[in-house]
Every structure is written in structure tokens, then in C-alpha cells.
Amino acid sequence: MATAGRRAQASLEAPAVLLIEPQLPENIGATARAMMNCGLVNLRLVRPREAWPNERAREVSSGAHEAIDKAQVYPSARAAMADLTRVYATSARHRQMIKTVMTPREAAAEMRALTARGERVGVMFGPERAGLENDELSLADAVIRVPLNPEFTSLNLAQAVLLIGYEWYQAGDATPPRELVVNGTRPAEKEELLNFFDHLERELDASGFLRNAEKRPGMVRNIRNLFQRASLTRQEIRTLHGIIKELSSKRENRPRRRKTTATD
């Protein structure tokens, strides 16, 4: 019950997606799939060309049934946004209007701030064939324009929704930008790494690899830095110890070549 409650609350806080006159049910289904990828479920359809509900849209959604089943149909963009406090319009074209134009990332940060204080926001997407009309754009508070190759900015409906939805999701996501996945082991502690250095350097001395006394300090530092960059795990350290031990035992057990003399 607690999980269901959190999901319901998240649904209320997340932006509504307004599709103006979507033409194909397949595109609506693909849009629902993109929405659910980003935690969006509030889908609003304005004058869809095909009758709604639509089974083809449900099939194409690849399991994003929550967004499909909750989708509501409206007679106009004005009706679809009536309960929202701020609406963003998406457009790749420059229009002869004085409007704030934002990147998806900037808009997502603003939407997060607005929803955090209880406001309800929405993003409006135009028909596949030509995008939003100027009259619909005039109803929006700001325009979101995706920075893309200026020679080719064409996106299909689901791609556009995914780009905006992704930035929304990322703006509230705490996933670390980089991490070492160690599965059943753990990152090596410094003591374990330093003990490995001792073992390795001892065997490199014994093999003669570090025989140049003048160059030895620099070679040792380079070898240590090499392994430091590897971010070794405890299990990897153990494996390296085993490799060194096996190689050193092979060297010790190798038959020594007899030196030849002039009398041989």
C-alpha cells in the first residue's frame, strides 16, 4: 500500500504529456512507452485522429499500460491544460513570437522546482506532420527547443517525449555518474594493495627486471600508478598474488642452463 501511495503521489507531481491531434495509435503507444521509461503516466490526448481507447496503441506500448489506460481525451488544448499552472510547448521551428525558449535540461530543472512547491505542469507536443500551430503555442508559458544538428532537427513523437522525459527524470535522479560494480567482492583496501606491491616488487627484483638501480625508483612508481588506476577489487588482488606466485615458482623450478667453457 505504501508503494502504491508513493507511485500515485509521483504521478501527481510528474508533468502531464499533452499530445495535440496525434495521428497514429502506434505513435501514442510508443509515446506511452517513452513516458513510462521516465516515470510519466499522465497522458492527455487532444482530438486524436483514431478512436480512443485503441488496442493498437496498447499493443505498441510494450507494457506501458498504466499510461495508456489512464489516458484522457480532450476536445481542445485549452481544456487539456485547464488544471495546470504552467505549460511548456515543444517546437523545433522559430516562430514570430516573443517567448522564453528553454533547453530540455533547463525546463526540467524548472519543472522540478515548480512541482516541489505543489504546482502542476505539462508539456505540449504537436501533431506528427507539422508540430504545434501558433495558436496552441500562444497558450504555453515557454517553449522547449532541443539543441540538435541544425541541418536536421526532425524527431518523431516518441523521441521528442523521451528527450524531455529523460531530462525530467535525470533532474531528480540520484544515480552516481560513475561507480565500480564489484558484485560479490569489494574494492581493495590500501593495505591489501600495498601488500601486493611488496610481493610484486620483491619478485621483480628476484627476476632481475629491476636490476638497473638508477631507474628502479621511477619504474616502481610507474608500476604502482598502473595498478592504482585499475581500481582493483579484493578478489583481483588475490588473483594477481596467485599469478605472481605461479610465475615465480616456474622460474625457480626451471632447469638452469649450464655455462659452456672452452674445454667443452
C-alpha positions as CSV (number, residue, x, y, z in Angstrom):
1,M,0.0,0.0,0.0
2,A,2.8,2.4,0.8
3,T,4.5,1.7,-2.6
4,A,1.2,2.3,-4.4
5,G,0.7,5.6,-2.5
6,R,4.2,6.8,-3.4
7,R,3.5,5.9,-7.1
8,A,0.2,7.8,-7.0
9,Q,1.9,10.8,-5.5
10,A,4.7,10.7,-8.0
11,S,2.1,10.6,-10.8
12,L,0.5,13.7,-9.5
13,E,3.9,15.5,-9.3
14,A,5.2,14.5,-12.7
15,P,4.4,16.6,-15.7
16,A,1.4,15.8,-17.9
17,V,2.1,15.0,-21.5
18,L,-0.3,16.7,-23.9
19,L,-0.5,15.2,-27.4
20,I,-2.2,17.6,-29.8
21,E,-4.1,15.8,-32.6
22,P,-1.9,12.6,-32.6
23,Q,-2.4,10.9,-35.9
24,L,-1.4,7.2,-35.4
25,P,-2.3,5.0,-32.4
26,E,1.2,3.4,-32.9
27,N,2.8,6.7,-32.1
28,I,0.6,7.1,-29.0
29,G,1.7,3.7,-27.8
30,A,5.4,4.4,-28.5
31,T,4.9,7.7,-26.6
32,A,3.4,5.9,-23.6
33,R,6.4,3.6,-23.6
34,A,8.8,6.5,-23.6
35,M,6.8,8.2,-20.8
36,M,6.9,5.1,-18.5
37,N,10.7,4.9,-19.0
38,C,10.9,8.3,-17.4
39,G,8.2,7.9,-14.7
40,L,5.5,9.8,-16.5
41,V,1.9,8.4,-16.6
42,N,-0.3,11.4,-17.1
43,L,-1.2,11.2,-20.8
44,R,-3.7,13.7,-22.3
45,L,-4.9,13.3,-25.9
46,V,-6.4,16.3,-27.7
47,R,-8.6,15.3,-30.7
48,P,-6.7,12.1,-31.6
49,R,-7.4,11.1,-35.2
50,E,-8.3,7.4,-34.3
51,A,-11.0,6.4,-31.9
52,W,-9.9,6.0,-28.3
53,P,-9.4,3.7,-26.4
54,N,-7.3,2.0,-29.1
55,E,-6.0,-1.6,-28.8
56,R,-3.2,-1.0,-31.3
57,A,-1.7,1.8,-29.1
58,R,-1.9,-0.6,-26.2
59,E,0.0,-3.3,-28.1
60,V,2.7,-0.9,-29.3
61,S,3.2,0.4,-25.8
62,S,5.2,-2.7,-24.8
63,G,3.6,-3.0,-21.4
64,A,3.2,0.7,-20.6
65,H,-0.4,0.0,-19.9
66,E,-0.7,2.4,-16.9
67,A,-0.1,5.4,-19.2
68,I,-2.4,4.0,-21.9
69,D,-5.3,3.0,-19.6
70,K,-5.2,6.4,-17.7
71,A,-5.0,8.5,-20.9
72,Q,-7.8,11.1,-21.1
73,V,-9.2,12.6,-24.3
74,Y,-10.0,16.4,-24.5
75,P,-11.7,18.5,-27.2
76,S,-9.1,21.2,-27.2
77,A,-5.6,22.1,-25.9
78,R,-7.2,24.7,-23.6
79,A,-9.4,22.0,-22.0
80,A,-6.4,19.7,-21.6
81,M,-4.3,22.3,-19.7
82,A,-7.1,23.8,-17.6
83,D,-5.9,22.4,-14.3
84,L,-2.2,23.1,-14.9
85,T,-0.3,26.1,-13.6
86,R,2.5,26.1,-16.2
87,V,2.6,24.6,-19.6
88,Y,5.6,24.2,-21.9
89,A,5.3,23.8,-25.7
90,T,7.8,21.9,-27.8
91,S,8.9,23.3,-31.2
92,A,11.9,22.9,-33.4
93,R,11.0,25.9,-35.5
94,H,11.5,29.6,-34.8
95,R,8.1,31.4,-34.6
96,Q,7.4,35.1,-34.8
97,M,6.6,35.3,-31.1
98,I,8.2,36.8,-28.0
99,K,8.6,33.6,-25.9
100,T,11.0,32.3,-23.4
101,V,12.9,29.4,-25.2
102,M,14.5,26.8,-22.9
103,T,16.6,23.6,-23.4
104,P,15.0,20.4,-22.1
105,R,17.5,20.4,-19.2
106,E,16.7,23.9,-18.1
107,A,13.0,23.2,-18.4
108,A,13.3,20.0,-16.4
109,A,15.0,21.8,-13.5
110,E,12.3,24.5,-13.5
111,M,9.6,21.9,-13.6
112,R,11.1,20.1,-10.6
113,A,11.2,23.3,-8.7
114,L,7.6,24.1,-9.6
115,T,6.2,20.6,-8.7
116,A,8.2,20.6,-5.4
117,R,6.0,23.5,-4.3
118,G,2.8,21.9,-5.4
119,E,2.3,23.3,-8.8
120,R,1.1,21.1,-11.7
121,V,2.9,21.4,-15.0
122,G,2.5,19.9,-18.5
123,V,4.4,19.6,-21.8
124,M,2.6,20.0,-25.1
125,F,3.6,18.2,-28.3
126,G,2.2,18.9,-31.7
127,P,0.9,16.6,-34.5
128,E,3.5,14.4,-36.2
129,R,3.0,16.1,-39.6
130,A,3.9,19.7,-38.7
131,G,4.1,20.3,-34.9
132,L,2.1,22.8,-32.9
133,E,0.2,25.6,-34.5
134,N,0.9,29.2,-33.4
135,D,-2.4,29.5,-31.7
136,E,-1.5,26.5,-29.5
137,L,2.0,27.8,-28.9
138,S,0.5,31.1,-27.7
139,L,-1.2,29.2,-24.8
140,A,2.2,28.0,-23.4
141,D,4.3,29.8,-20.9
142,A,7.6,28.8,-22.5
143,V,8.9,26.9,-25.5
144,I,11.3,23.9,-25.2
145,R,13.7,23.5,-28.1
146,V,16.0,20.6,-28.2
147,P,19.6,21.5,-29.3
148,L,20.2,19.2,-32.3
149,N,22.0,19.2,-35.6
150,P,20.8,22.5,-37.2
151,E,20.8,20.8,-40.5
152,F,18.4,18.1,-39.3
153,T,16.2,18.5,-36.3
154,S,13.4,16.1,-37.2
155,L,12.2,13.9,-34.4
156,N,9.3,11.5,-34.2
157,L,6.7,12.0,-31.5
158,A,8.0,9.3,-29.1
159,Q,11.6,10.6,-29.5
160,A,10.6,14.1,-28.6
161,V,8.7,12.9,-25.5
162,L,11.6,10.7,-24.4
163,L,14.1,13.6,-24.7
164,I,12.0,15.8,-22.4
165,G,11.1,12.9,-20.1
166,Y,14.7,11.8,-19.8
167,E,15.8,15.3,-18.6
168,W,12.9,15.4,-16.2
169,Y,13.9,12.0,-14.7
170,Q,17.6,12.9,-14.6
171,A,16.8,16.1,-12.7
172,G,15.5,14.1,-9.8
173,D,17.7,11.0,-10.1
174,A,20.5,10.3,-7.5
175,T,22.3,7.6,-9.5
176,P,26.0,8.3,-9.2
177,P,27.5,9.3,-12.6
178,R,30.2,6.6,-12.2
179,E,30.6,3.6,-9.9
180,L,32.6,0.4,-9.8
181,V,30.3,-2.6,-9.8
182,V,32.1,-5.3,-7.8
183,N,29.4,-7.9,-7.4
184,G,30.4,-10.4,-4.7
185,T,33.7,-8.8,-3.8
186,R,34.6,-5.2,-2.6
187,P,37.1,-2.6,-3.6
188,A,40.6,-3.4,-2.3
189,E,41.8,-1.7,0.8
190,K,45.1,0.2,0.7
191,E,46.8,-2.4,3.0
192,E,45.9,-5.1,0.5
193,L,47.1,-3.1,-2.4
194,L,50.4,-2.2,-0.7
195,N,51.0,-5.8,0.3
196,F,50.5,-6.7,-3.4
197,F,53.1,-4.0,-4.4
198,D,55.6,-5.5,-1.9
199,H,55.0,-9.0,-3.3
200,L,55.3,-7.9,-6.9
201,E,58.4,-5.7,-6.4
202,R,60.1,-8.5,-4.5
203,E,59.6,-10.9,-7.3
204,L,60.6,-8.3,-9.9
205,D,63.8,-7.8,-8.0
206,A,64.4,-11.5,-7.8
207,S,63.8,-11.9,-11.6
208,G,66.2,-9.1,-12.4
209,F,63.6,-6.9,-14.0
210,L,64.5,-4.1,-11.6
211,R,68.2,-4.6,-11.9
212,N,69.0,-1.0,-13.0
213,A,69.4,0.7,-9.7
214,E,69.3,4.2,-11.2
215,K,66.0,3.6,-13.0
216,R,64.4,1.4,-10.3
217,P,62.6,4.1,-8.3
218,G,60.9,5.5,-11.4
219,M,60.0,2.1,-12.7
220,V,58.4,1.1,-9.3
221,R,56.4,4.3,-9.3
222,N,55.1,3.7,-12.8
223,I,54.1,0.1,-12.0
224,R,52.3,1.3,-8.8
225,N,50.4,4.0,-10.7
226,L,49.4,1.5,-13.3
227,F,47.7,-0.7,-10.7
228,Q,46.3,2.3,-8.8
229,R,44.4,3.4,-11.9
230,A,42.8,-0.1,-12.3
231,S,40.7,0.4,-9.1
232,L,41.3,-3.3,-8.1
233,T,39.0,-5.3,-6.1
234,R,39.9,-7.7,-3.2
235,Q,39.3,-10.7,-5.5
236,E,41.5,-9.2,-8.2
237,I,44.3,-8.6,-5.7
238,R,44.1,-12.3,-4.7
239,T,44.2,-13.4,-8.3
240,L,47.3,-11.2,-9.0
241,H,49.1,-12.7,-6.0
242,G,48.3,-16.1,-7.4
243,I,49.7,-15.2,-10.8
244,I,52.9,-13.8,-9.4
245,K,53.3,-16.9,-7.2
246,E,52.8,-19.3,-10.1
247,L,55.2,-17.4,-12.3
248,S,57.9,-17.2,-9.7
249,S,57.6,-20.9,-8.9
250,K,58.0,-21.7,-12.6
251,R,61.1,-19.6,-12.7
252,E,62.6,-21.3,-9.6
253,N,61.9,-24.8,-11.0
254,R,63.2,-24.1,-14.5
255,P,66.4,-26.1,-15.2
256,R,69.4,-23.8,-15.2
257,R,71.4,-23.7,-18.4
258,R,74.9,-24.9,-17.9
259,K,77.6,-22.5,-18.8
260,T,79.8,-23.6,-21.7
261,T,83.6,-23.4,-21.4
262,A,86.4,-23.6,-23.9
263,T,87.1,-27.2,-22.9
264,D,83.5,-28.4,-23.7
